[in-house]
Amino acid sequence: MSHADFLFELGTEELPPKSLTALSNALESSIISQLKVLGLNHTEVISYATPRRLALTINQLASQQADRSESRRGPSVKAPEKAVEGFARSCKVSLQELAVVDTDKGQYYEFERNIKGAKTLDLLADVINKALAALPVAKRMRWGSSRNEFVRPVQWFILSLGNELIDTQLFGLTNGHQTRGHRFHSSGEFAIQSAATYAQQLRTEGHVVACFYERKAMIREQISEQASKLNATAVIDEKLLDEVTGLVEWPVCLTGRFDEAFLQVPAQALISSMKEHQKYFHFVDQDGAILPLFLTVSNIVSKDPAKIIEGNERVIRPRLADAMFFFDTDKKFTLESRNQALGKVVFQAQLGTVLDKTQRVAQLAGHIATSIGADVDLAQRAASLCKADLNTEMVLEFSELQGLMGHVYALNDGEDHTVAAALEQHYWPKFAGDRLPQTDVASAVAIADRLDTLVGLFGIGQPPTGSKDPYALRRATVGLLRIIIENGYALDLATLVQTAYALHADLSTDEVDVEQQLLSFVFDRLRAYYDDQNVSVDIYLAVMANKSNSPLDFDHRVQAVNSFLKLESAQALAANNKRVSNILAKNGRGSAQLDPALLTQQAEIDLAQRLTAVQAANALVIAQGNYADALEQLAQLAEPLEAFFSDIMVMTDDETIKNNRLRLLSALQVELSRVADISLLAH
């Protein structure tokens, strides 16, 4: 079968840079999956993405589908004639063209035909249309007088197999070999000779680096070179790097300076101003302090780059001047004086203002501080100020600085350093893998803040749904769990929920229902938490079957069971425990009490004696939360339990003995399940 190289390029106005890789990946994925369904094999696939184009080349794409046979089983030869005629019509053949085949159920009519494979040229237009329609475009736009819709206006396209163009139109445009190069450096349209020459022609004739990842590597290398020349370290934010890569077709990195006076402003404010508004990278010295330098990625090769640098320096100066003005203005007022204004800011219509929330969090933080051994006064002070910076000019301009500016302004106000740090750290962790609050005071505020939000929203009947989580409650819950578990706080969530509930004035959902729903929601989040740690879901489920309301206790059980599974006897004990559970489920739990006098055979005597010894040993270690030692004790039951099932008939005809043996197994099951239901670990 013959093959040819495939090329598709869609030329547009500038595409949104943050969506560029998602669009490119989705286009490739859709086309490749469709070709697979169509049975069209190929070799290498290469995607290209620039601000003005999405493109794809496929090497050695089959030029035609393989021929295939199709058979359809019809009615029995004994079926009514009309049924047989109907089957023939559906196959578009006469009755005489149907074959009769023997089956194990008798003779049946069958139709078989050979289908010639379609030419790839005839299939590609539909493939591309479906792929474009499936792109993840949040909001499509129209242009001109047409009703065509896409993420940006489409200007041209190339759709070819080998040197042959597919006869089709896209967005009202006619297919052709012509493409367009760089908006400023290209001399005009030029023809692409083949898929194999596509990228090279764009580079040499169009002054365009078509491969997204090649441009990204070029930018990274240029940034490193600039940093080396300046004897500085460039801070490369990967998201920003992706964004600027999506903004340029021929990257040129240039470095500028700003006035050192602006270094009086907190570094993060300078960084935010440069990164968010201007897409600049910043530099730091060997101690990590920000330097009065910035790097911009230009899309042109200038004969006078100093002019471009000068222009960017003029642009950044008023941005940084605004930040300095906001900073100086904010410092004239204390954080505490800003709290009252939060009474005019609604947190949630049914849950009151941000000031109401702050007051609840302060009371709850004091309660939590007592439980974890933190300074109650400092925790309540930090909580009372934790949202005050939301009313500062700096945070109103740069929302990502909330917490950080609270820290800075609290120090300026002369607040305790622990209180000041807690204003920033109570937002930690902000995302998966982020750092945790570094003090018990900060942790108390962080837990209180998240718990107040969770209880409040569950209390007004607004928990997250499958597709909506406007208050990011799932993320808040994972953060809550990480703080409690990884910082080692033995907190009872049920008690905390009750305390938080009492601080809300008027919640529509009953407290018992809120507690039940919220605890279920919180512990469900642990499944993903342990999945990230490569802890088997069986372990999670085994502990869930016997959990307390303490996430830390839950974690101790999980870690103990994880270690227990490494013991040689673990699987045998788990399997036999499952057998015990099955027997008891079918036959009940036997006598009210175990009668040692009725244990007459050696295997049941040995099991009862070993069980008594394990019960005595575990009474102390489980009370201390030493679950690892408790499970090691349980491992001693593996051998006598194996012997018991080998030698003893539980369901004997003697009702008294049978019920006594069931009682022994019942006591055994209770002991085996005190840490976790290890029967769920059997494979």
C-alpha positions in Angstrom: 0.0 0.0 0.0 1.3 3.5 -0.9 2.0 6.2 1.7 2.4 10.0 1.6 3.3 12.8 4.0 0.4 14.8 5.4 0.4 18.5 6.2 -2.3 20.6 7.8 -1.8 24.3 8.7 -4.4 26.7 10.0 -3.4 30.3 9.8 -5.1 32.8 12.1 -4.9 36.1 13.8 -2.9 36.0 17.1 -4.1 33.0 19.2 -4.5 33.3 23.0 -1.0 32.4 24.3 -2.2 30.7 27.4 -4.3 28.3 25.4 -1.8 27.6 22.6 -0.4 24.3 23.8 -3.9 23.0 24.8 -5.2 23.8 21.3 -2.2 22.2 19.6 -2.4 19.0 21.8 -6.1 18.7 21.3 -5.8 19.0 17.5 -3.1 16.4 17.4 -5.0 14.0 19.7 -8.3 14.3 17.7 -6.7 13.7 14.3 -4.6 10.8 15.4 -7.5 9.1 17.2 -9.7 9.5 14.1 -7.0 8.1 11.8 -6.7 5.1 14.1 -10.5 4.5 13.8 -10.3 4.8 10.1 -7.5 2.2 9.9 -5.0 4.6 8.4 -1.5 3.8 9.7 1.4 6.3 9.7 4.8 7.0 11.3 6.0 10.2 13.0 3.6 12.9 14.0 4.9 16.5 14.6 2.8 19.4 15.9 3.6 23.0 15.5 2.1 26.0 17.2 2.9 29.7 16.9 0.8 32.8 17.7 -0.5 32.8 14.1 -0.8 29.1 13.2 -1.7 25.6 14.4 -0.1 22.9 12.2 0.6 19.2 12.0 2.7 16.9 9.8 2.3 13.1 9.6 4.9 11.0 8.0 4.0 8.1 5.7 0.2 8.3 6.1 -1.5 5.4 4.2 -3.0 6.8 1.1 -6.0 4.4 1.2 -7.9 2.3 3.7 -7.3 -1.5 3.4 -10.1 -3.5 1.8 -12.2 -5.3 4.2 -15.1 -7.8 4.3 -18.4 -7.3 6.1 -20.8 -10.0 7.0 -24.3 -9.7 8.5 -26.2 -12.6 10.1 -29.9 -12.5 9.1 -33.0 -14.5 10.2 -33.4 -18.2 10.3 -34.3 -20.1 7.1 -37.5 -21.0 9.0 -38.4 -17.3 9.5 -41.4 -15.8 7.6 -40.7 -14.8 4.0 -41.3 -11.1 4.7 -38.6 -11.1 7.4 -36.1 -12.6 5.0 -37.1 -10.1 2.3 -36.7 -7.2 4.8 -33.2 -8.4 5.7 -32.3 -8.6 2.0 -33.6 -5.0 1.4 -31.6 -3.7 4.3 -28.5 -5.2 2.7 -29.5 -3.7 -0.7 -29.4 -7.1 -2.4 -31.9 -9.6 -3.8 -33.0 -12.7 -1.9 -31.0 -14.9 -4.2 -27.8 -13.1 -3.2 -28.1 -14.2 0.4 -26.0 -17.1 1.6 -27.2 -19.9 3.9 -24.8 -20.9 6.7 -24.9 -23.7 9.2 -24.7 -22.7 12.9 -25.1 -24.6 16.2 -28.6 -23.2 16.3 -29.5 -24.3 12.8 -29.4 -22.7 9.3 -29.4 -18.9 8.9 -29.3 -16.4 6.1 -26.1 -14.4 5.9 -24.9 -11.5 3.7 -21.2 -11.0 3.1 -19.6 -8.4 0.9 -16.1 -6.9 0.3 -15.7 -3.2 0.9 -13.0 -1.4 -1.0 -11.0 0.9 1.2 -11.7 4.6 0.7 -9.0 7.0 -0.4 -7.4 9.0 2.3 -7.9 12.2 0.3 -11.6 11.7 0.5 -11.6 11.2 4.2 -9.3 14.0 5.5 -11.7 16.9 5.1 -14.1 15.3 7.5 -11.3 14.4 9.9 -10.1 18.0 10.0 -13.6 19.4 10.5 -14.3 17.1 13.4 -10.9 17.9 15.0 -11.5 21.7 14.7 -15.0 21.4 16.1 -13.7 19.5 19.1 -11.0 22.0 20.1 -11.3 23.2 23.7 -12.4 26.8 22.9 -14.2 28.5 25.8 -15.6 31.2 23.6 -15.7 31.2 19.8 -15.8 34.4 17.8 -17.2 35.5 14.4 -15.5 37.8 11.9 -16.6 39.7 8.8 -20.0 38.9 7.4 -19.8 35.1 7.7 -21.2 32.9 10.3 -18.0 31.0 10.8 -16.8 30.7 14.3 -13.3 29.9 15.8 -11.1 31.1 18.6 -9.6 33.8 16.3 -10.3 34.8 12.7 -8.9 32.3 10.2 -6.8 33.8 7.4 -5.6 30.8 5.4 -5.1 27.0 5.5 -3.1 24.2 3.9 -4.4 20.7 3.8 -2.4 18.3 1.6 -1.4 14.7 1.2 1.9 14.4 -0.6 1.8 17.2 -3.1 -1.9 16.9 -3.7 -4.4 19.4 -2.0 -7.6 18.1 -0.5 -10.6 19.5 -2.4 -12.4 21.3 0.5 -13.1 24.7 2.1 -12.6 25.7 5.7 -14.2 28.9 7.2 -15.1 30.0 3.7 -11.5 29.8 2.5 -10.0 27.8 -0.4 -7.2 25.3 0.2 -3.8 26.2 -1.2 -0.1 25.7 -0.8 0.5 29.3 0.3 1.5 30.2 3.9 2.5 33.4 5.7 5.6 34.0 7.6 6.5 36.5 10.4 4.3 39.5 10.5 7.2 41.9 10.2 10.3 40.0 9.0 8.6 37.9 6.2 8.6 39.3 2.6 5.1 38.0 2.0 3.3 34.7 1.1 5.3 31.8 -0.1 4.5 28.2 -1.2 5.2 25.2 1.0 6.8 22.5 -1.1 6.0 19.5 1.1 5.3 18.4 4.7 9.0 17.5 5.0 10.1 21.0 4.2 7.4 22.8 6.2 9.3 23.7 9.3 12.6 24.6 7.5 10.8 26.8 4.9 9.0 28.7 7.7 12.4 29.3 9.4 14.4 30.4 6.3 11.7 32.0 4.1 9.2 33.1 6.8 11.5 33.9 9.8 9.3 31.7 12.0 10.3 29.0 14.4 7.2 26.8 14.1 7.9 24.3 16.9 6.6 25.6 20.2 9.1 23.6 22.2 12.0 24.7 20.1 11.1 28.4 20.7 10.7 27.6 24.4 14.2 26.1 24.5 15.6 29.1 22.6 14.1 31.5 25.1 15.4 29.5 28.1 18.9 29.5 26.6 18.8 33.2 25.8 17.7 34.0 29.4 20.5 31.9 30.8 23.0 33.7 28.6 21.7 37.1 29.7 21.9 36.1 33.3 25.5 34.9 32.9 26.5 38.2 31.4 24.9 40.1 34.3 26.4 37.8 36.9 22.9 37.2 38.2 20.4 34.4 38.4 17.3 34.5 36.2 14.1 33.3 37.9 12.2 31.4 35.2 8.5 30.9 35.9 7.4 27.9 33.7 3.9 29.3 33.2 5.3 32.7 32.2 7.8 30.9 29.9 5.0 29.0 28.2 3.0 32.2 27.8 5.7 34.3 26.2 6.6 31.3 23.9 3.0 31.6 22.7 3.5 35.3 22.0 6.4 35.2 19.7 7.4 33.5 16.4 11.0 34.6 16.5 12.2 35.1 20.1 14.8 37.7 21.0 15.5 38.3 24.7 16.5 41.8 25.8 17.5 43.0 29.3 16.5 46.4 30.8 16.9 48.1 34.2 14.7 50.0 36.6 15.5 52.5 39.3 17.0 51.0 42.4 14.6 53.2 44.5 11.8 50.8 43.6 13.6 48.1 45.6 12.0 49.6 48.7 8.8 48.0 47.6 8.3 44.3 48.6 10.0 42.1 46.0 6.8 40.1 45.3 5.0 43.3 44.4 7.7 44.2 41.9 7.6 40.7 40.5 3.9 40.7 40.1 3.9 44.0 38.4 6.5 42.9 35.9 5.2 39.4 35.4 1.4 39.9 35.2 1.3 43.2 33.3 4.5 43.1 31.2 5.4 39.4 30.9 8.9 40.2 32.2 11.3 37.8 33.9 13.3 39.0 36.9 16.8 38.4 38.2 18.1 37.8 41.7 21.6 38.0 43.3 23.5 35.1 45.0 21.5 35.7 48.2 18.1 35.6 46.4 17.5 39.3 46.6 15.8 40.9 43.6 17.9 43.0 41.3 16.8 46.2 39.4 16.8 44.2 36.2 14.2 42.7 33.9 14.1 40.6 30.8 11.6 40.9 28.0 11.1 38.6 25.1 10.7 40.5 21.8 9.1 39.2 18.6 11.4 41.1 16.3 15.1 41.3 15.5 15.8 45.1 15.8 18.6 47.0 14.2 18.7 49.1 17.3 17.7 46.9 20.3 18.6 49.7 22.7 15.5 51.5 21.5 13.3 48.5 22.4 14.9 48.2 25.8 14.5 51.9 26.4 10.8 51.7 25.4 10.2 48.8 27.8 12.0 50.8 30.6 9.6 53.7 30.0 6.7 51.3 30.2 7.7 49.6 33.4 8.6 52.8 35.3 5.0 54.0 35.9 4.0 50.5 36.7 6.5 50.3 39.5 5.8 53.9 40.5 2.2 52.9 41.1 3.3 50.0 43.2 5.5 52.3 45.3 2.7 54.8 45.7 0.3 52.1 46.8 2.9 50.8 49.3 3.6 54.2 50.8 -0.1 55.0 51.0 -1.0 51.7 52.7 1.7 52.1 55.4 -0.1 55.3 56.6 -2.9 53.2 58.1 -2.7 50.2 60.4 -4.1 46.8 59.5 -6.4 46.9 62.5 -7.9 50.2 61.3 -8.8 48.6 58.0 -10.9 45.8 59.6 -14.1 47.8 60.0 -14.3 48.5 56.3 -14.5 44.7 55.8 -17.9 44.9 57.3 -19.1 46.4 53.9 -17.6 43.5 51.9 -19.9 40.5 51.5 -18.2 37.1 52.0 -21.3 35.2 51.1 -24.9 36.5 51.2 -26.1 34.0 53.8 -22.8 33.9 55.8 -22.3 37.6 56.3 -19.4 40.0 55.6 -15.7 39.4 55.6 -15.6 41.0 59.0 -18.2 38.5 60.3 -16.0 35.7 59.0 -12.9 37.2 60.5 -14.5 37.4 63.9 -15.7 33.7 63.7 -12.2 32.6 62.6 -10.6 34.4 65.5 -12.8 32.6 68.1 -12.3 29.2 66.3 -8.5 29.8 66.0 -8.3 30.3 69.8 -10.1 27.0 70.4 -7.8 25.2 67.9 -4.7 26.9 69.4 -5.6 25.4 72.8 -5.9 21.9 71.3 -2.6 22.0 69.5 -0.5 23.8 72.2 -0.2 27.2 70.3 -0.3 30.6 71.9 -4.0 31.4 72.1 -3.6 35.2 72.3 -1.3 35.3 69.2 -3.6 33.0 67.3 -6.6 35.1 68.0 -4.7 38.3 67.2 -3.4 36.9 63.9 -6.9 35.6 63.0 -8.5 39.0 63.7 -6.1 40.6 61.2 -5.9 37.8 58.7 -8.2 39.5 56.0 -7.4 43.1 56.8 -4.9 43.5 53.8 -7.8 42.8 51.4 -8.7 46.4 51.9 -5.2 47.8 51.0 -4.4 49.5 47.7 -1.7 47.0 47.0 -3.9 44.0 47.3 -6.7 45.6 45.4 -4.3 46.2 42.5 -2.4 42.9 42.9 -4.8 40.3 44.3 -2.1 37.6 44.3 -0.3 39.5 47.1 -3.0 38.9 49.7 -1.4 37.6 52.9 2.1 38.6 51.8 1.2 42.3 52.1 -0.6 41.5 55.4 2.8 40.1 56.7 4.7 43.2 55.5 2.2 45.7 56.9 1.9 43.9 60.2 5.6 44.2 60.7 5.3 47.9 59.8 2.6 48.2 62.5 4.9 46.6 65.1 2.9 43.4 65.4 4.5 40.3 66.8 6.6 38.5 64.2 4.7 35.3 64.7 1.4 37.1 64.2 2.8 38.9 61.1 4.0 35.6 59.5 0.7 33.9 60.2 -1.1 36.5 58.1 0.8 35.3 55.1 1.1 31.6 56.0 -2.6 31.0 56.9 -3.2 30.9 53.1 -0.7 28.0 52.7 -0.8 25.5 51.1 -2.3 27.3 48.0 -1.9 24.4 45.7 -0.8 20.8 45.5 2.7 20.4 46.9 2.8 23.9 48.3 4.5 24.6 51.6 2.6 24.4 54.9 2.3 27.0 57.7 5.5 27.1 59.6 4.2 27.8 63.1 1.4 26.4 65.3 -0.1 29.9 65.4 -0.3 30.1 61.6 -1.6 26.5 61.5 -4.4 27.4 63.9 -5.5 30.3 61.8 -5.2 28.3 58.6 -7.3 25.4 60.0 -9.9 27.9 61.4 -10.2 29.8 58.1 -10.8 26.7 56.0 -13.1 25.1 58.5 -15.3 28.2 58.9 -15.8 28.3 55.1 -16.6 24.5 54.9 -19.0 24.5 57.8 -20.7 27.7 56.6 -21.3 26.5 53.0 -22.4 23.0 54.0 -24.6 24.7 56.6 -26.5 26.7 53.9 -26.7 23.7 51.6 -24.1 24.7 49.1 -21.5 21.8 49.1 -19.5 21.3 45.9 -21.2 19.4 43.1 -19.6 17.1 40.5 -18.9 20.0 38.2 -19.0 23.1 40.3 -16.9 24.2 43.3 -17.0 28.0 43.2 -15.4 28.3 46.7 -12.6 25.8 46.0 -13.8 23.6 48.9 -12.0 20.5 47.6 -8.7 22.4 47.5 -9.4 23.9 51.0 -10.1 20.4 52.4 -6.9 18.9 51.0 -5.0 21.8 52.5 -6.8 21.3 55.8 -5.9 17.6 55.9 -2.3 18.3 54.9 -1.8 20.8 57.8 -3.4 18.4 60.3 -1.6 15.3 59.2 1.8 16.6 58.1 2.1 19.0 61.1 1.0 16.2 63.5 -2.1 17.7 65.1 -4.3 15.3 67.0 -7.6 17.1 66.3 -11.1 15.6 66.4 -12.9 17.0 63.3 -16.3 16.2 64.7 -15.7 18.4 67.7 -14.2 21.2 65.5 -17.2 21.1 63.2 -19.6 21.4 66.2 -17.6 24.4 67.5 -17.5 26.1 64.1 -21.2 25.5 63.6 -22.1 27.2 66.9 -20.2 30.3 65.8 -22.5 30.8 62.8 -25.7 32.8 63.5 -28.2 31.1 61.3 -27.5 28.0 59.2 -30.4 26.4 57.4 -29.0 22.8 57.6 -29.2 20.9 60.9 -25.9 20.6 62.8 -26.0 16.8 62.8 -26.5 16.7 59.0 -23.7 19.2 58.5 -21.4 17.2 60.6 -22.2 13.9 58.9 -22.0 15.4 55.3 -18.8 17.3 56.0 -16.9 14.5 57.7 -17.8 12.2 54.8 -16.6 14.9 52.3 -13.3 15.5 54.2 -12.4 11.8 54.6 -13.3 11.1 51.0 -10.6 13.6 50.0 -8.0 11.4 51.7 -8.4 8.9 49.0 -6.8 11.2 46.5 -4.2 12.3 49.1 -3.0 8.8 49.6 -3.2 8.0 45.9 -0.6 10.8 45.4 1.6 8.9 47.9 1.2 5.6 46.0 -0.7 4.1 48.9 -3.0 1.3 47.7 -6.7 2.1 47.7 -7.3 -1.2 49.5 -5.4 0.3 52.5 -7.5 3.4 52.4 -10.7 1.4 52.3 -9.5 -0.9 55.1 -8.8 2.0 57.4 -12.1 3.8 56.4 -14.0 0.7 57.7 -12.7 1.5 61.2 -11.8 5.2 61.2 -12.0 7.7 64.0 -12.7 11.4 63.4 -9.0 12.3 63.7 -7.2 12.7 60.3 -3.9 12.2 62.1 -5.1 9.0 63.7 -6.3 7.9 60.3 -2.9 8.5 58.8 -1.2 6.5 61.6 -3.4 3.6 60.8 -2.7 3.9 57.1 1.1 4.0 57.6 0.8 1.0 60.0 -1.2 -1.1 57.6 1.2 -0.2 54.8 4.1 -1.5 56.8 2.0 -4.6 57.9 1.5 -5.6 54.3 5.3 -6.1 54.0 5.2 -9.0 56.5 5.2 -12.5 55.1 2.1 -13.5 57.1 0.1 -10.5 56.1 -1.7 -11.9 53.0 -2.5 -15.2 54.7 -3.9 -13.5 57.7 -6.0 -11.1 55.5 -7.3 -14.0 53.5 -8.3 -16.0 56.5 -9.9 -12.9 58.1 -12.0 -12.6 55.0 -13.0 -16.2 55.4 -13.9 -15.5 59.0 -16.0 -12.5 57.9 -17.8 -14.7 55.4 -18.6 -17.4 57.9 -19.9 -15.0 60.5 -22.0 -13.1 57.9 -23.8 -16.4 56.9 -24.1 -18.0 60.3 -24.2 -15.3 62.9 -21.8 -14.7 65.8 -22.6 -17.8 67.9 -22.9 -17.8 71.7 -23.1 -14.8 73.9 -19.8 -15.6 75.6 -16.9 -17.9 74.7 -16.7 -21.0 76.9 -13.1 -22.3 77.2 -14.4 -25.6 78.5 -16.0 -26.4 75.1 -12.6 -25.9 73.3 -11.5 -29.6 73.1 -9.3 -29.8 70.0 -5.7 -28.6 70.1 -6.1 -26.2 67.1 -8.9 -24.3 68.6 -7.3 -24.2 72.1 -4.1 -22.8 70.5 -6.0 -20.1 68.6 -7.9 -19.1 71.7 -4.8 -18.9 73.9 -2.9 -16.9 71.2 -5.9 -14.6 70.8 -6.0 -13.9 74.6 -2.3 -13.0 74.6 -2.7 -10.7 71.6 -5.8 -9.0 73.2 -3.8 -8.3 76.4 -0.8 -7.0 74.5 -2.8 -4.8 72.1 -5.0 -3.2 74.9 -2.1 -0.9 75.8 -0.4 -0.3 72.4 -3.7 0.6 70.6 -4.6 3.0 73.5 -1.3 4.7 72.8 -2.0 4.8 69.1 0.9 2.5 68.3 -0.8 0.7 65.5 2.3 -0.7 63.9 3.1 -2.7 67.0 -0.6 -3.8 67.2 -0.5 -5.2 63.7 2.7 -7.0 64.4 1.0 -8.6 67.3 -1.9 -9.6 65.0 0.6 -11.3 62.7 1.1 -13.9 65.5 -2.4 -15.1 64.8 -1.7 -16.1 61.2 -0.3 -19.5 62.0 -2.8 -20.7 64.6 -5.7 -19.4 62.4 -4.4 -21.4 59.5 -4.2 -24.5 61.6 -7.7 -23.9 63.0 -9.2 -23.8 59.5 -7.1 -26.9 58.5 -8.1 -29.0 61.5 -11.5 -27.7 62.8 -15.0 -28.1 61.4 -16.7 -24.9 62.5 -20.2 -25.9 61.3 -20.3 -29.1 63.3 -23.7 -30.8 64.0 -23.3 -30.1 67.8 -25.0 -26.7 68.1 -23.3 -25.8 71.4 -19.8 -26.5 70.0 -20.6 -24.8 66.7 -21.9 -21.6 68.5 -18.8 -21.6 70.7 -16.5 -21.8 67.7 -18.5 -19.0 66.0 -18.0 -16.9 69.2 -14.2 -17.6 69.0 -14.2 -16.4 65.4 -16.3 -13.4 66.3 -13.8 -12.4 69.0 -11.0 -12.9 66.6 -12.7 -10.7 64.0 -13.1 -7.9 66.5 -9.4 -8.0 67.3 -8.3 -8.2 63.7 -10.4 -5.2 62.9 -9.3 -2.8 65.7 -6.8 -1.0 63.5 -8.4 -1.6 60.1 -10.5 -4.2 58.3 -7.6 -6.3 57.0 -10.1 -8.7 55.3 -10.3 -6.0 52.6 -6.6 -6.4 51.9 -6.9 -10.0 50.8 -6.1 -10.7 47.1 
